[in-house]
Amino acid sequence: MYNLKANYDKILPIVKLALNEFLLPDGNFKTYKNKPKWSDIEVVTLSILAETISLDSENWMFSKLNNDLLMIFSELIDRSNYNRRKRRLSGYINSISEWVAQQIDGENRKVILDSIPLQICMNPRILRSKICKDDNNVQPSTSYNPSLKMHYY
């Protein structure tokens, strides 16, 4: 499975580096009346960890943290509190995603969104179709789907 602690330890310094200018010394973005179990930076890191390893089930993640990793994450945040703080910190989470994308990709604005073939038009209309024909980089190609026994464009 996933080594959540190892991935968490790799992501935490990246998040701290990206959000260093907004952080207070205790790892929070604002001062709290009562000190929370987890700092804001730890909540942001756990949220990004879940996105990074494509965890669809938050229930699975928290059961894994409670059962297997309770010794490592000694004071685990409550799930409802995590969701509330995650929603409040969504702006920081989005800025981290943009910052990482900028570090990886730089100024390149072209990205591949999906590699699954999609039928644009039926076979008899291929010659008349004007969809995506202006740019040679995105011009569609013809292909065959054997399960449907059908050509598509």
C-alpha positions in Angstrom: 0.0 0.0 0.0 1.0 3.6 0.5 3.6 4.6 3.1 1.7 7.6 4.3 4.3 8.7 6.8 7.1 8.7 4.3 5.1 10.6 1.8 3.9 13.0 4.5 7.5 13.7 5.5 8.5 14.4 1.8 5.6 16.8 1.2 5.8 18.8 4.5 9.1 20.6 3.7 7.7 21.5 0.2 4.6 23.0 1.7 6.6 24.9 4.4 8.8 26.3 1.7 5.9 27.4 -0.5 3.9 29.0 2.3 6.8 30.3 4.5 5.8 33.9 4.1 2.3 33.3 5.5 3.3 31.1 8.5 3.5 32.1 12.1 6.3 30.4 14.1 3.9 27.7 15.4 3.0 26.6 11.9 -0.4 28.2 11.8 -1.7 31.0 9.5 -3.5 32.8 12.3 -3.5 32.7 16.1 -5.9 30.4 17.8 -7.4 30.9 21.2 -7.0 27.2 22.0 -3.9 25.5 20.5 -5.1 23.0 17.9 -3.8 19.4 17.9 -2.4 19.9 14.4 -1.1 23.1 13.0 -2.5 24.6 9.8 0.6 23.5 7.8 0.0 19.9 8.9 -3.6 20.0 7.8 -2.6 21.4 4.4 0.1 18.8 4.1 -2.3 15.9 4.9 -4.8 17.3 2.4 -2.2 17.5 -0.4 -1.0 14.0 0.5 -4.5 12.7 0.0 -4.6 14.4 -3.4 -1.1 13.3 -4.4 -1.7 9.6 -3.9 -5.3 9.9 -5.3 -7.1 8.9 -2.2 -10.8 8.9 -3.0 -11.8 7.6 0.4 -11.2 9.9 3.3 -12.7 7.2 5.5 -10.0 4.8 4.4 -7.3 7.4 5.1 -8.5 8.1 8.6 -9.0 4.4 9.4 -5.4 3.7 8.2 -4.1 6.6 10.3 -6.1 5.5 13.4 -5.2 1.8 13.1 -1.7 1.6 11.7 -0.1 4.9 12.2 -1.4 6.1 15.5 2.0 5.7 17.1 3.6 7.8 14.4 0.9 10.5 14.3 0.5 10.7 18.1 -2.2 13.3 18.3 -4.4 12.7 15.3 -6.8 15.4 14.4 -10.5 14.6 14.5 -12.0 14.0 11.1 -14.8 16.6 11.3 -12.3 19.2 12.6 -9.9 18.2 9.7 -12.7 18.8 7.1 -13.7 22.1 8.7 -10.1 23.4 8.7 -9.4 22.0 5.2 -12.4 23.9 3.8 -11.1 27.1 5.6 -7.6 26.5 4.3 -8.6 25.7 0.7 -7.1 28.9 -0.6 -3.7 27.9 0.7 -4.1 24.4 -0.7 -4.9 25.9 -4.2 -1.9 28.2 -4.0 0.4 25.2 -3.2 -1.0 23.3 -6.2 -0.3 26.4 -8.4 3.2 26.9 -7.0 4.1 23.2 -7.5 2.7 23.3 -11.1 4.8 26.5 -11.7 7.9 24.8 -10.4 7.4 21.7 -12.5 6.1 23.3 -15.7 7.4 26.9 -15.7 5.8 29.1 -18.3 4.5 26.3 -20.5 0.7 26.6 -20.6 -0.1 23.6 -22.7 -1.1 20.5 -20.7 -2.6 17.2 -21.7 -6.0 16.9 -19.9 -7.0 13.4 -21.0 -5.6 10.7 -23.1 -8.8 8.7 -23.5 -10.1 8.8 -27.1 -13.3 10.6 -27.5 -15.6 10.4 -30.5 -16.0 13.9 -32.0 -18.2 13.0 -35.0 -19.5 10.0 -36.9 -17.5 8.4 -39.6 -19.4 9.8 -42.6 -18.9 13.4 -41.4 -15.2 13.3 -40.9 -14.4 15.1 -44.2 -16.9 17.9 -43.5 -15.9 18.4 -39.8 -14.1 21.6 -38.9 -13.6 20.7 -35.3 -9.9 21.3 -34.2 -8.6 21.6 -37.7 -7.2 25.1 -37.4 -4.2 24.0 -35.2 -2.1 21.1 -36.4 -0.9 20.3 -32.8 -4.4 19.3 -31.7 -5.8 17.9 -34.9 -7.8 14.8 -34.1 -7.0 11.4 -35.8 -9.2 8.5 -36.8 -9.2 5.4 -34.8 -11.1 2.2 -34.3 -12.9 0.9 -31.2 -13.0 -3.0 -31.5 -15.5 -3.5 -28.7 -18.1 -1.3 -30.4 -16.9 -2.3 -33.9 -16.9 1.4 -34.8 -14.5 3.9 -36.4 -14.4 7.3 -34.8 -12.7 10.7 -35.3 
